[in-house]
Amino acid sequence: MHRRAVADPIWMRRRRETIEHPFGTMKWLMAGPRFLVKGLKKAKTELALGVLCYNLKRVTNILGVPALLEALALTPA
């Protein structure tokens, strides 16, 4: 990857723009870089909740609340 980044600096800039944004947003949503719990199982659960919140926020921004509620109502339980 280092060779590719050195050969094409624009590729690395584009990669950072695409990849770093979701992680920065999730870090902001989770109020910092540290987990609030101890233990691997609990930390995985906390991370999963953070990812779920991020995805719900994105869907809400893309589709809007009415379309999201309609899609959730159509999904069988």
C-alpha positions as CSV (number, residue, x, y, z in Angstrom):
1,M,0.0,0.0,0.0
2,H,2.9,2.4,0.7
3,R,4.2,1.9,-2.8
4,R,0.8,2.7,-4.2
5,A,0.4,5.8,-2.0
6,V,3.8,7.1,-3.1
7,A,3.1,6.4,-6.7
8,D,-0.3,8.1,-6.7
9,P,-0.7,10.7,-3.9
10,I,-4.2,11.6,-5.1
11,W,-5.3,7.9,-4.5
12,M,-4.3,8.2,-0.8
13,R,-6.1,11.5,-0.4
14,R,-9.3,10.1,-1.9
15,R,-9.0,7.0,0.3
16,R,-8.7,9.2,3.4
17,E,-11.7,11.2,2.4
18,T,-13.8,8.1,1.9
19,I,-12.7,6.0,4.8
20,E,-11.9,8.4,7.6
21,H,-15.2,10.2,7.7
22,P,-17.3,7.3,9.1
23,F,-14.8,6.6,11.8
24,G,-14.6,10.2,12.8
25,T,-18.3,10.5,13.0
26,M,-18.6,7.3,15.0
27,K,-15.9,8.6,17.4
28,W,-17.9,11.8,17.8
29,L,-21.2,9.9,18.4
30,M,-19.5,7.6,21.0
31,A,-18.0,10.7,22.7
32,G,-14.4,9.9,22.3
33,P,-11.9,7.2,21.4
34,R,-12.4,5.1,24.5
35,F,-15.0,2.5,25.5
36,L,-17.1,3.2,28.6
37,V,-17.2,-0.5,29.6
38,K,-14.6,-3.2,30.5
39,G,-14.3,-6.5,28.8
40,L,-14.2,-7.6,25.2
41,K,-17.8,-8.7,25.0
42,K,-19.1,-5.5,26.4
43,A,-16.8,-3.4,24.2
44,K,-18.0,-5.3,21.1
45,T,-21.6,-4.6,22.2
46,E,-20.8,-0.9,22.7
47,L,-19.2,-0.7,19.3
48,A,-22.1,-2.5,17.6
49,L,-24.5,0.1,19.2
50,G,-22.3,2.9,17.9
51,V,-22.3,1.4,14.4
52,L,-26.1,1.0,14.5
53,C,-26.5,4.6,15.6
54,Y,-24.3,5.8,12.7
55,N,-26.2,3.7,10.2
56,L,-29.6,5.0,11.4
57,K,-28.3,8.5,11.3
58,R,-27.2,8.0,7.7
59,V,-30.4,6.4,6.6
60,T,-32.4,9.2,8.2
61,N,-30.3,11.8,6.4
62,I,-30.6,10.0,3.0
63,L,-34.2,8.8,3.0
64,G,-35.8,11.1,5.6
65,V,-37.9,10.1,8.6
66,P,-41.2,9.4,6.8
67,A,-39.5,7.0,4.3
68,L,-37.6,5.3,7.1
69,L,-40.7,4.8,9.2
70,E,-42.6,3.4,6.2
71,A,-39.8,0.9,5.4
72,L,-39.7,-0.2,9.1
73,A,-43.4,-0.7,9.1
74,L,-43.3,-2.9,6.0
75,T,-40.6,-5.1,7.5
76,P,-42.0,-8.3,9.1
77,A,-41.0,-8.7,12.7
